[in-house]
Amino acid sequence: MSAVEFTPAEAARWALRAGLPLESERHAEVAAAANHIHAVVSTLRELDFGETPPATQIVEGQADDASL
């Protein structure tokens, strides 16, 4: 996890800025969820996919149907 984490007050401020006012008892829960999401996204950004094509790219020789 990164060294910088959302505090409950920051989570409330960002939610209000997005037009989603929070009840005060939800601030800590929302901050914890935001910190978890940030940790997961940070981990995904560290992965090296090299020359892996995007999922929407069709590889020659593969079937055109949706069955796997």
Backbone bond lengths (Angstrom), bond angles and torsions (degrees), N, CA, C in turn:
res aa  C-N    CA-C-N  psi(-1)  N-CA   C-N-CA  omega(-1)  CA-C   N-CA-C  phi
1 M - - - 1.450 - - 1.527 108.17 -
2 S 1.286 116.35 149.58 1.459 119.87 -179.41 1.526 110.48 -70.50
3 A 1.325 115.08 161.85 1.464 120.45 179.96 1.529 111.14 -72.13
4 V 1.326 117.27 -23.70 1.462 121.31 -179.24 1.518 108.57 -99.00
5 E 1.324 116.49 123.91 1.456 121.53 179.26 1.520 110.35 -126.38
6 F 1.326 114.77 152.56 1.462 119.85 174.99 1.520 109.32 -68.34
7 T 1.300 115.81 136.05 1.460 120.57 170.39 1.526 107.23 -91.91
8 P 1.322 118.19 162.74 1.467 119.34 177.22 1.529 112.52 -56.24
9 A 1.333 116.97 -38.27 1.475 119.23 179.69 1.529 111.22 -66.00
10 E 1.330 116.63 -39.75 1.466 119.62 178.66 1.528 110.94 -66.53
11 A 1.323 116.56 -40.99 1.464 119.93 178.25 1.526 110.75 -60.32
12 A 1.326 116.37 -42.12 1.465 120.44 178.47 1.528 110.76 -64.32
13 R 1.321 116.42 -41.17 1.464 120.46 -179.45 1.529 110.74 -64.78
14 W 1.345 117.21 -44.96 1.463 120.67 -179.64 1.530 111.23 -67.78
15 A 1.315 117.22 -36.98 1.456 119.97 177.25 1.525 110.71 -64.44
16 L 1.315 116.51 -43.70 1.463 120.60 178.27 1.521 110.63 -62.71
17 R 1.334 116.28 -40.08 1.464 121.08 178.80 1.532 110.97 -61.95
18 A 1.349 116.00 -32.92 1.464 121.24 179.01 1.528 112.00 -83.85
19 G 1.340 116.83 0.99 1.457 120.34 179.48 1.516 113.37 84.91
20 L 1.330 116.76 20.65 1.461 121.62 -179.48 1.524 110.35 -122.29
21 P 1.315 117.24 75.84 1.468 118.55 -179.24 1.529 110.82 -61.62
22 L 1.331 115.79 137.17 1.458 121.66 -178.17 1.514 111.46 -108.79
23 E 1.322 116.15 146.96 1.452 120.54 171.06 1.528 106.97 -70.36
24 S 1.304 117.75 147.01 1.462 121.56 -173.54 1.524 113.37 -58.54
25 E 1.324 118.21 -32.27 1.467 119.35 -179.32 1.528 112.93 -72.86
26 R 1.326 118.36 -9.99 1.478 122.36 179.67 1.522 112.90 -94.38
27 H 1.323 118.61 -11.66 1.464 121.50 -174.90 1.527 112.45 -55.72
28 A 1.324 117.33 -48.78 1.470 120.75 -177.89 1.531 111.41 -64.83
29 E 1.336 117.22 -40.03 1.461 120.79 179.20 1.523 111.46 -64.35
30 V 1.315 116.44 -42.69 1.464 120.71 -179.87 1.527 110.24 -67.50
31 A 1.322 117.53 -39.35 1.465 120.85 177.58 1.524 110.31 -63.14
32 A 1.331 117.54 -42.17 1.466 120.90 179.01 1.526 110.95 -63.85
33 A 1.331 117.21 -41.51 1.463 120.89 178.66 1.525 110.84 -65.27
34 A 1.329 117.37 -42.95 1.467 121.16 178.81 1.528 110.82 -63.39
35 N 1.319 117.05 -40.42 1.464 120.16 178.60 1.525 111.19 -65.82
36 H 1.321 117.35 -38.21 1.463 120.49 177.68 1.537 110.98 -65.58
37 I 1.321 116.46 -46.24 1.468 120.47 178.42 1.522 110.23 -59.88
38 H 1.326 117.21 -42.61 1.455 121.14 179.33 1.528 110.70 -61.88
39 A 1.325 117.67 -40.41 1.463 121.47 179.44 1.530 111.02 -64.52
40 V 1.328 117.16 -41.60 1.462 120.86 179.54 1.527 110.74 -66.18
41 V 1.321 116.76 -46.13 1.463 120.36 179.83 1.531 110.63 -63.44
42 S 1.316 117.50 -39.11 1.465 120.80 178.08 1.526 110.83 -62.00
43 T 1.320 116.48 -40.79 1.468 120.50 177.83 1.518 110.72 -64.31
44 L 1.319 117.37 -43.31 1.461 120.72 179.46 1.521 111.63 -63.82
45 R 1.317 117.60 -35.53 1.465 120.81 179.53 1.530 112.01 -66.78
46 E 1.331 117.11 -24.41 1.454 121.08 -179.53 1.526 113.16 -80.15
47 L 1.330 117.51 -14.95 1.459 120.69 -178.50 1.528 110.60 -69.34
48 D 1.323 115.47 139.41 1.457 120.73 178.46 1.525 108.35 -101.30
49 F 1.306 115.92 107.85 1.449 120.35 -179.67 1.525 112.39 -90.89
50 G 1.333 116.13 -3.77 1.456 120.02 176.65 1.507 112.30 53.53
51 E 1.314 115.11 -121.74 1.461 120.46 -178.38 1.522 111.86 -102.83
52 T 1.305 117.48 27.40 1.457 121.63 177.53 1.527 108.63 -67.35
53 P 1.341 116.58 123.99 1.470 118.41 -179.52 1.521 110.75 -71.70
54 P 1.328 116.98 155.23 1.470 120.46 176.05 1.527 110.25 -60.07
55 A 1.308 117.51 154.63 1.464 121.83 -178.36 1.520 112.16 -61.34
56 T 1.320 117.92 -25.52 1.463 120.14 -178.30 1.524 112.47 -82.10
57 Q 1.326 117.73 -8.63 1.461 120.91 -179.14 1.523 109.44 -81.38
58 I 1.332 116.97 133.63 1.459 121.98 179.88 1.522 108.28 -92.14
59 V 1.319 115.62 128.64 1.460 121.32 178.57 1.513 107.98 -91.13
60 E 1.348 117.21 134.89 1.455 120.94 -178.57 1.517 110.82 -56.87
61 G 1.326 116.19 139.82 1.449 121.47 177.41 1.516 113.58 92.51
62 Q 1.320 118.36 -8.84 1.456 120.12 178.26 1.525 109.51 -84.93
63 A 1.312 114.79 153.49 1.465 120.44 179.40 1.511 110.19 -66.49
64 D 1.317 116.01 148.76 1.465 121.00 178.64 1.519 112.55 -85.58
65 D 1.354 117.21 -10.52 1.462 118.10 -179.21 1.533 110.33 -84.78
66 A 1.311 116.16 172.68 1.471 121.21 -175.42 1.522 112.19 -90.81
67 S 1.340 118.04 -1.37 1.468 119.13 -178.66 1.525 110.80 -74.72
68 L 1.307 114.05 143.44 1.467 119.07 179.57 1.492 110.33 -119.55
